Structures are given as C-alpha cells and as structure tokens.
Amino acid sequence: MAILPPLHHDLHPGPFGTLALTAEPDGRLVGVDFSEDAQTEPQEARQRLHRPSTFSEVHRQLEAYEQGRRKTFDLPLHLEGSAFQVAVWRILLTIPFGATWSYGQVAAAVGNPRAARAVGAACGANRLALVVPCHRVIGSSGGLTGFGGGLTLKRHLLEHEARCF
C-alpha cells in the first residue's frame, strides 16, 4: 500500500465566510469548502496550516472574485469523483459569471436530460465551492435549491455576481 503525501491546508477568510482550502503537494486544488468550523479555529492553527507557496494564487484569485474583479478562476484543479460527477463539474465550469442554469439544463449539457436529480447529487458532492460554481445551478422554477453553504449564502453569491456582471 502506497503512502500518500500529506495534503496542504489553509483558511481563506472573506466576505462570504471562511473557506477551508485543501491542495495536493503538487499544488492542485482538491477542496474549497465553506467551513463553520474554520471560523472558530484558533489563530495558532491558522498559522500552522498556512502554506504560502501553495495557496498564494488561490488567495489572490478568491480576493479578486470577492471584489468583483474576477469572473472565472484559473487554478490547477484535481476533480475527483465518478465519471458522471466530473462531467457535471466540467459543465459547471462553463456556466458564465452572473448566469444561472437549471439542474435540467446541466443534465442536458452532460448528455442525459433525465438526470436532473443526479446533477443535484453531483453538485452536492462538489468539493470546490466558488471555483466550480455549483451555486449557479437552480431549480427549474427559478427557485434556489440545495447548497453546501446554505441558501442564504447561495442567494448572496448570486446577488454579488449580478451586481458585478
């Protein structure tokens, strides 16, 4: 059994909450998670987790997004999931800043128009919040549905993008 190198971790505090960042030793991002626990981490833990060389570009791009100056991310990603999940996440990367698609639209774009529920499950399994913009996926009626950071945050992100569009 191969021993895997340890992942790098950092925190990114911002106007949408604290994000827990995870990257592989080669710098590929594997996690950008809204973390309630991260907001209460002691300062010593934040300093211990920080890997400037790994996360400096991630922080820079997240800050530009938060300020409305960045509409897409250009970061090395490691999308790990089933073939269907990865296909969904790749489609999410094509949804333009400020736009929303329904779960059905994403399912059709993936080539399986009847897979709206499976698209919802893939969005729920997305570990790269904001970077892989699952917050841009809404219900067919136009209503907001599930989001790992909560519906209030999803609304806030969509309003932010609408203002900056």
N, C-alpha and C positions, 0 to 999 in steps of 0.2 A: 504494500500500500504506500503510495507516494505521499510525502508530507508537503502540503501546500504552504507557500509563503504567506505570512500574515497580511491581512488586508489593512489598508491605511484608513484612518477615520479622522473626521474633523467636524466642526459645527459652523454653520453659517447663520448668524442672527440677521434678521431683516424685517421689513415691514409686513411680511406675510407669515411671520413666525420663524422659529428657529428650525433650520434644516439640518438633519444629520446626513453627512456626506460619507460615502464609502467608495474606495478605489482599490484596484489591484495594484501590486507593486510596480507594474509597468505603466501605471497612470490611467488605465481605462476605468471610467466611472461605472460602478455597479449599483450604487444607491444614492438617491436624493430623496430622503423621507421627511415628511412633516412629523416632528417628534415633540410631543408634550414633555417627555422625559428630558429631552435635550435642553429645554428652557430652564430646568432646575438643576442641571449638572453643576457641581462646584467648579469654581474658576481653575483650581489645580487640575481637574480632569480635562477641562478645555485645553489648557496648555499642554498637557501630556499627549492629547490626541492630535495636536496640530502637526501637520506635515507640509510646510510652506511650498516645497518644490512640487509636491503632488497636486496641491489644491489652489495655487495662486491663480491660475487661469480660470478655474471653476468659480472662485470668488469674484474675479473681475467680471466674468460674463453674467453671473447672477445679479451683481450690483447694477450692471448696465440694463438688464431686464427690469429690475425693480424701479429704476429711474426712467423707464420708458425709452431708452436709447437702443435697446437690442430686441429684435423681434424673433430671432432664431438663435440656436446655440450651435457652436462648432467645437464640440468636445469629443474626445475618443470615448466611445461607449462600449460596454460589454452587455449585450442584450441576451440574457439567459432565461430560457423558457421553452415551451413546446414550439413546434414549427408554426402552429396557428397563432400563439401569443406573439411571437417575434414578427410574424406578418402583420398583425394588428398594430403593434408598436411602430413598425416602419410606416404604416399608413398614417398613424397619429403624427409622425414627424412631418407629414406633408400638409397637415391642416394649417392654413395660414393664420398668422397672428391676428387676433381680433375676430376670427370667424369661429363658427360652431358647426359641427356635423352631428347628425343623429347616430345612434348606435346602428340603425338600419343602413345608413349611408356608408358607415365604416365597413359593415358586413358586406355590402355590395362591392365596395372597393377591394376587399380581400378576396372576392370571388365567390362568396357564399351568402347571398342576400337573406337567407333564412336564419342566419347565425347571430342575430342581434343580441340575444342573451349571452352567447359565448363571447361576443365582443365585450359585453359588460363585465364578464368574469376576467377577461384579459386586461381590461382597464383596471380592475381591482387588484390584479397581480403586478401591475406596473410599479417597479421599484425606483423609477427615475422621474419623480414628480417634477413638474415645470419643464424639465429638459425634454421629456417625451410627454407632450401636452394632453394628457387624458382629461384635464379639466375642460377642454374644448368639446367634449362629447356630451350631448344632452339627449333627453328623451324625445321621441318622435313628435310629441305635442309641443315641444319647445321648452318644457319644464326641466328644471335641474334635478338630476338623479345622482345616486351614489358618488362619493368622492372620499378618498382616504383622509383628507384633511378636514372633511365636513362640508356641508352645503353652504354654510356662511362663507367659508374661505373660497369655495369654488365660485360663488357669486362675486366675491371681492376680486378674484383674479380676472374673471371675465369683464368686470367693470373697469378694472385697470387697463386691460388690453383695449377696450372700446375707447377709453379716454386718450390713449396713446397712439391709436391707429391712424 
